Amino acid sequence: MCLACEEQEYFFRVWCVDFLARGEMPPGVTTDDLLAMGLPLPKSANGGTAQESGVSGRQHAEPPATAFSCDSPDE
C-alpha cells in the first residue's frame, strides 16, 4: 500500500472513531465496515448499540466518482 493510501486509511479511522466517541454512527459507514476495521459499534444513550436504537446497518453511501484510487502494487 502506498503512503497516500495508508494516510487516507488512518485519517478515515480517526474520523470514524471521533463519531463513535460521541456515540454516533459515522455517516455512510455500515456496522459491517466498523467491524471489519476492528472498531466497536456506537453505544446509544440508554446503553444499547446504535443498531438497537434505530440506526440502520444498511446505511452506506457510494464513494464519489472522483474518489482517490491507488494503482500502486502491494509490496
C-alpha positions in Angstrom: 0.0 0.0 0.0 1.4 3.4 -0.9 1.9 6.2 1.7 -1.1 8.2 0.4 -3.4 5.1 0.9 -2.0 4.4 4.3 -2.6 8.1 5.3 -6.1 8.1 3.9 -7.0 4.9 5.8 -5.5 6.3 9.0 -7.5 9.5 8.8 -10.7 7.7 7.9 -10.3 5.5 11.0 -9.7 8.7 13.1 -12.8 10.3 11.6 -14.9 7.2 12.4 -13.5 7.0 16.0 -14.5 10.6 16.6 -18.1 9.8 15.8 -18.0 6.6 17.8 -16.6 8.5 20.8 -19.8 10.7 20.7 -22.0 7.6 20.5 -22.9 8.3 16.9 -22.7 6.2 13.7 -20.4 7.7 11.1 -22.4 8.7 8.0 -22.0 6.4 5.1 -20.4 3.6 7.2 -22.1 0.3 7.9 -21.8 -1.8 11.0 -20.0 -4.4 8.9 -17.5 -1.7 7.9 -16.8 -0.8 11.5 -16.4 -4.5 12.5 -14.1 -5.1 9.5 -11.9 -2.2 10.8 -11.9 -3.7 14.3 -13.9 -0.7 15.7 -16.7 -1.1 18.2 -20.3 -0.2 17.4 -21.5 3.1 18.9 -23.5 3.0 22.2 -26.8 4.8 22.4 -27.7 7.0 25.4 -29.7 4.1 27.0 -26.7 1.7 26.9 -27.7 -0.3 23.8 -26.0 -0.3 20.5 -26.9 2.0 17.7 -28.3 -0.9 15.8 -30.9 -1.3 18.6 -31.7 2.4 18.7 -32.9 2.6 15.1 -29.7 3.3 13.1 -29.8 1.0 10.1 -26.8 -1.3 9.5 -27.5 -0.9 5.8 -26.7 2.8 5.6 -23.8 3.1 3.2 -23.1 5.9 0.7 -21.4 5.1 -2.5 -18.0 6.8 -2.9 -18.0 9.7 -5.3 -16.7 9.1 -8.8 -13.7 11.4 -8.1 -12.6 9.4 -5.1 -8.9 8.7 -4.8 -7.9 5.2 -6.1 -4.4 3.9 -5.6 -2.9 1.9 -8.5 0.4 1.1 -6.9 1.1 -2.6 -6.4 1.2 -4.1 -2.9 4.8 -4.8 -1.9 
